[in-house]
Amino acid sequence: MVRRIGSILLLAALAACSTANKPAAPVVPAVTVSDADRLDHAVALLQQGNTKDAEVELHTLLTQDPDNKQAQFLMAQIETPVTGLFPAKSFSLKLAKDDSLTAVARTYLGNPLAFYGLARFNNIAVPQSVTRGQTIRIPKTPDALAALARRNAPAPVAQASTDAPVPVAVPVKPSPAAQHKLAQEFYRRGVVAFQHQDLEAAIGLWDKCLAIEPDNSEAQLNRAQAIHLKDNLAKLRQEKTIAAH
């Protein structure tokens, strides 16, 4: 019995020494994903048509940074019905060499991240799969109409110089042409504000345009679209705030 107890104690001592001499396992540092990397990953997933995983990335990003406008913009494109994103009217565009939905969205919708909404508008499941010569529909948003006007604008014609002074008529009351020009200036400034995602300013400027030209259908349509998008973004922020609590 004494010998057995001594053997057990000896084995325990050897095991303790073995454990003490065993090197500690290396500590693996936690990987930190930046907001920019998470946003880029979400964009890549959307380009591939992987909406489910992209939503996970965007929800995580908005939990960490609820005021991230780019993430909010992408979530609005995913969650908002297409009829709420864009007007129904559109014009056609044939893609040129190396064209992508991102490039088209930058030019015609004022924001390259609008590529996903543009893909939904065209029933394109995988945005990055578009090819040269493919015809897509561009919704008639303020940005798109402005870009289309620039594309179709005739080249300026050089005029012969003259030393004779050009008389300028100054009417006492603004003429219809002058009023129309002022209304168009308010409309143009509203488009610029919309391009910078300043919906409040855009709506206010289109209100001024409509005060001069109440029947301006483009201003009416764009104003209604901006109000709808503003309401959707407000609801999205409210839902995120409730979910965060």
Helices and strands as residue ranges (DSSP letters): H 2-21, H 35-47, H 51-64, H 69-79, H 82-85, E 90-94, H 101-108, G 112-114, H 115-121, G 127-129, E 135-139, H 142-152, H 176-195, H 199-212, H 217-244
